[in-house]
Amino acid sequence: MVIMIGLQASGKSTFCKTCLSDYKYISLDILNTRNKEKNAVLSCLENNEDFVIDNTNPSVDDRKKYFDMIHDSDYKVIAYYMKSVLAECLLRNDKRTGKAKIPRMALASTSKKIDLPSYEEGFDEIYYVEMTDNGFNISDWKEN
């Protein structure tokens, strides 16, 4: 199981499509309800499928529900934390159109909720991802 972490417009979905295309893709942007999301996760567990959860997942509490769902499984849990500089995300968001463009206040609100991921949460691996002009720079997580 992969849990994406980062602000809206930080590049999470692009990263998933580019680097995690072999994983079953689960996103509230597509499923629209937590119940459908839960059913998608349970389906992956039943079918022993690798999956990625592409939501902002800003807080420890937001991520805990996924750990709770897989507690009796042998799934390895990986976090990808997207570099989330509010000003950069706001600029990318401003270029979006339709439903993809979110209110600036919502993005600012999410930025205040971001808890950095930690191995204490239960992650087996954590990576830091930065978008560059040439793609993505992925590095090992270093906890302070």
QUINORDA-V441824 format. One line per field, one symbol per residue. ss: DSSP state (@ for helix, = for strand, . for the rest). phi: phi as a letter, one per 30 degrees, with the letter a starting at -180 (. if undefined). psi: psi as a letter, one per 40 degrees, with the letter a starting at -180 (. if undefined). Layout:
# QUINORDA-V441824
ss->???
phi->???
psi->???
This chain:
# QUINORDA-V441824
ss->.====......@@@@@@@@....===.@@@@..@@@@@@@@@@@@@....===......@@@@@@@@@@........=====...@@@@@@@@@...@@@...@@@@@@@@@@.....@@@...========..======....
phi->.ccdbldeicjedddeddcbddcdcbbddcdibddddeddddddddchcdbbccbdhdcedddedddddcecccddcccccdebdeddddddddddbidddcdeddddddddcdcddbdddkddbbbcbbdbdckbccbddbdd
psi->hhhihiiifeedddddddefeeihhhhdddddidddddddddddddefihihhgidfdiddddddddddedeiehhhhhhhhhghdddddddddeiiaddhihddddddddeehhiiidddehdihihhhhidebhhhiihhi.
